Amino acid sequence: MRGMAISRRRPGRRQRELSGYLLISPALLFLIVFVLIPALWIFWLSFQRWDLISGASDYIGTANYERLLLRDDVFRKSVWQTVYFVVGTVPTSMALGLFLAVVLNRAMPLRDLLRTLIFTPYVMPIVSTALIFSFIYHPDVGVLNAVLNAFGLPKINWLNSPRAVMPAIIIYSVWQHTGYNTVIYLAGLANLGPELDEAARVDGARAWTRFWHITWPLLSPTTYFVLLVNMIASFKVVQPILIFAGGVSGAVSGGGGPDKAAETIGYYLYVQAFSFFHAGYAAAISVVLFLIILAITGLQVGVISRRVFYSRWELCSRCSSSLPSSIPSATSRTTCRRSASYPIPPPASSCRSRGRATSSTRSSSPPPPRRW
């Protein structure tokens, strides 16, 4: 009888597994057709000399990689230009996004309108906004030089100076991505309960102290996500540089701005593929770019993820020894003695494991709040 019962259960379990595979099959098929197969084809293409116009292809082994890594000075310069762009864009847009999110998270008039206006640059077409900024950067009639002239500063030829073209592109990219970062941080702030902030406010904590010791650690998952997304997007930037570096005519001639000061890896890949039609060499560049992004992402996962707190209890268990004490009397009665340095109670299991310590804590008077 027992064997019959088990045999009757197995078809039901198999049916559930089969239904699960059927549900994920469209997404799995999409990934295989549009992600896995093109990636494998590009990897195979990187070992070929393939001209897009004539269609002729020859297997040349690792010649593309040897030329790219050992003899291509433009590629090495594009790597440093990409690092310059990432360092200038990612921290600035993240800091501005966090600041605007904290400001717009409070009750204020026209808050929804301000949120919409800040997010609008991210959803606008890149070509149109980049063309608008190219007029703003105009050396004679540009708004930016007019502002500099009003303060008695000399005019800057933003898009034709090797020193100014990359900062100009960074300013545009920060303006474009700050709205996205603001919305993501607003979503993260919406998931934080007001209890901890109110408890710290009752104990006399100032706004900066509450933000640094409560809000910022609890926003670590959001910051981790925003950092990954911005890093990957910054390494692949092409369109703003294509507009600011001379448009299509500049790309046909090699582009990259004055003295190739705006030549990033993504833009160099675009030029090799669609201006010089070196498909095999462009495929090798894309493989190297993928490996660079993969290495940086792995470094972030291995190093930064250790400081990401996905729950209040995890934050308490990791950082209770280093964070200031601010426990209101109502909260301290439900916390363990080991969490007395931070206003977040640990899970109930840790309190049960402390049995006697918990009972003694309840019977004793709560510790006085620490001065912030």
N, C-alpha and C positions, 0 to 999 in steps of 0.2 A: 504493500500500500504506500509505503514511504517513497519507494522508487517511482511509482506511478505519479505521486504528487509532484516529485521533482521533475519528471518528464513533462508534466502538464505546465509547469512554470516556465520551462526553458523556451518554448515557442513564444510566450508573451514577452519575455525579455529580449529575444531575438527580434521580434517585431518592433519593439521600442527602439532598439539599436538601429534597425533598418530605417525606421521612420526618421530618426535623428540624422542619419547619413543622407537621406533624401532631402531633408530640409537644408542642410549645408551644401549640398551638391551644386546649386547654382553659383553660390559665392566661390566655392572651390574651383569650379570650372572657369569662372571669370579670372581668378588669380592665375590659374595654369595657362590660360590662353593669352592674357594680356600682361602678365608680369613674369612668370617663370620662363615661358618659351622665348619672349623677346630678350630677357636677360641672358639666357644661354646662347641665343643667336649673336648678341653683341659680343659676348666673350669669345665665341668662335671667330667673329669678324675681326677682332683685334689682332689675330694672327695672319690676316690677309692684307694684301695690297689691292684695294678695291676702289676703282674710280666710279663715281656715281653717274657720270655722263656716258662714258663708253661701256660701262658694265663689266669691264675686264677685271678679273681677280686672280691673284697668284698667292700661293701659300709661302710666307716668308718667315715663319717661326716667330721668334721673339724680337725681330728687328724693330718693330714699332716701339716696343718697350725700351729697347736699348737706346734708340734715338731719343725717346721722350725723357728718360731718366738720366742719360749720360751726356747728350749733345745738344739738347734743346734749351737754350738760354731763355727764350721767351716763356717757356713753361715754368721754369724755375722762378722767373720774375712774377709770373701770374700766381704762383703759390703764395709768395709773400704779399702780393696785392690782395689776395683773397683773405689771408689772415688779418691784414690791416682793415679790410672791410668788415669782417666778422667782429673783431675786437671793438671797432667803432660803432657798429650798429646794434649788436645784441644787448650788451649791458645798458646802453642808453635807452633803447626802446623798452626794455624790461623795467628799468627804474622809473621812467615816465609813466608807463602803464600802471605800475603799482601805486605810484603817487596819485594819479587821477582816479584810480579805483577806490582808494581810501577816501578821497575827497567826495566822490560821487556816491559813495555808500551811505552817506549821511542824508538826512532829510533836508532838502533845500528847494527853493522854487525853481521851476524849469529843469528839474533833474533829468527827467526822461528825454527832454529835448537835447540837453547837453550830452547825454550818453549817445544819442543818435548822431549828433554832429561829430563826435570824436571817432565813432566807428565808421563813418561814411568814407574816409579816405581808403580804408582797406577794401571796400567792395567796389570802388570806382575803377574803371579800366586803367591799366598801368600806362598804356600808350598815351591816353589823353592827359592824365595827370603829369606824366613826365614831360610832355610838350608844354604844359602850362608852366612847369618849373623851369624849363629851358628859357622861357621868356622872363621869368623872375630872375634868372641868372645872367641875363643879357648884360654885357659890359657897359652899354650906353643908356639904354632905356629900362633896364631891369629895376624891379622894386628893391631888391636887396642892396644893390649899389647905391640907390637913392637914399636908403636908410643910413648906409655907411657915410655917404657924403653929408647928410644932415648932422652927423656927429663929428664932422671934420676928419673922417678917416679916408684914406685913399681908396679908389675903386679897385676891384679885383676882377680879373678876367677868369671867371670861375671855370668855364668849360674848355678853355684853351691854355691853361697853366698847368704844368705837371704837378705842382704842389697843391693846387686848389681843386682839381677835377674830382679826386677821390673824396675829399671832405664834402663837396657838393652832392655827390651821389649818396654819401652816408646821411646827410641831412634829409634828403628825399626819402630814403629807406626808413629812417626813424619816424618821419612824419607818416609814412604809409602804414607801418606795423604797430605803432603805439596804440591805435584804436583796437586792434585785435587783442593785444596783451591786456588792455584795460578791461575788455569784456570777459576774458578768461579769469582775471583776478577778481572781478565783480562776482562771477559765479562761485569762486572759491570763498570769498567773504560771505556770500549768502549762506553757505553751508556751515559757517561757524556760529555756534549759539552765542547769545549775548551774556550767558551766565558768568563766564570767566571774566570778561571785561567789566561787568557790573560789580563782581566781587572785588576785583582789584581797585576799581574806582572807589568803592566804599572804604577800602583800607588806605586810601590816600595816594594811590599810584598815579603818576602823571601820564599824560597822553603818550609821550615818547616811550616811557617805561612799559606801558601796557602793550604798545605796538611791538616793541623789541622782544619782550619776554613772553607774550601770549599770541598776538596775531601773526607775527612773522614766523615763528616755529610751526604753527598750525597751518600756515600757507605753503609749507615746504613741498607737498605733492603738486600743488598748482605751479609753483616756481620751477619744479623739476620738469613738468610737462612743457611749460612755456620755453624753458631753456633748450630742450631737445628740438622743439618745432622751429624755433628761431635759428638755431645753429644750422639745421639741415637746409632751411630755406635760404639762409645767407650764403652757404657754400654753393648753391645752385643758381645764384642770381644771374640773369642775362638781360632781361628786357630794359630795365633802366639804363644799363650801360650801353645797350644798343642805341637808345635814343640820345643819350648825352654824349656819346663818343662819335657822333657824326651821322647817325641814321644808317640806312641801308648802304649808301655809298661808302661810308666809313667802314662798314663791315666787309664790303667787297674788296677794299684796298688793304684789309688787315686790321683796321680800326684800333680800338684800345685807347683812344684819346691821345693827347700830346705825349710823345715819348713813351707810348703804351703804358701810361701811368694808371689807367683804369682797366687794364687787362687782367681779369679774374679767370679762374679755371673754367667756369661755366661759359664765359664769353669766348675764351680761346677754343673751347670745344665747338661752340656754335660756328665760329669762323672757319675752323678746319673742315667741318661737315658740310656747311651750306654756302660757303664762299669759295673755298678751294676744292671742295668735293672729294676730300681725302677721307673716305668713310672708314677705312681700316684704322687710320691714325686717330680719327675722332673716337672710334670705339675703344682704342687703347687708353685715351684720355678719360673716357667715361668709366672704364674699369678702375683706373687709378683713383679717380674722384670718389668712386663708390668705396674703395678700400680706405681712403682718408676719412670719409664720413663714418664708416663702420668702426674704425679705430677710435675716433673721437667719441662716438656714441658709447662704445664699450668702456672707454675710460670714465665717462660720466656715470654709466650704470654701476661700475665697480667702485667709484670713489664717492660721488655725490649721493647715490642712493642710500648710503649708510646714514646720512643725516636727514633722510626723508621720514617724516612721521605721519603715518596714515590713520592714526587714531589718537585721542587724548591719552589713553592709557599707555600707549607706546611712548609718547612724549614724556609722560610722567616717569616711566621706568628707566628711560635713557638719561634724562636730563634733570632729575629731581635733585641731584647733588650740586648742580651748578646754577640753578635758577633761584631767584629770590623768593622768600617766604611771604605769602599774603593770604592766609587762610581765614575767612570769616568764620565766626563761631558756628553758624548753621552748617557749614560745609565740613568743618574739622571733626564733627561728631561722627561722620560717616567715612572718614578716611583712616588709613593705616598709619602707624607711627613712621614708617619709612617714607611716606609721601607728605610729611609735614612741611616740606620746604617748597611746595608748589600747590596752587589751588586746584589741581585736577585729581580727583579720587582715582585710585587704581582699580582694576577689575575686582569683582566681588570674590573671585577665587583666591586672590592674594590675601584678602581680608580673612577669609575662612581659614587659610593656612596658618594665620597668625593667632587664631583662637584666643589664647589668653591675653596676648598683646592687644587685640582689638577690644576685649572686654575691659582691660585696664584703661585703655584710651577713652572708652566711653564713660567710665566712672570718674576719670580725672577731668579737671578743667581744661578747656582748649588752650593751646599755646598762644601767647600774645602775638598779634601780627607784627611782622618786621617792617621797619621803616624803609620806604622805597628810596 
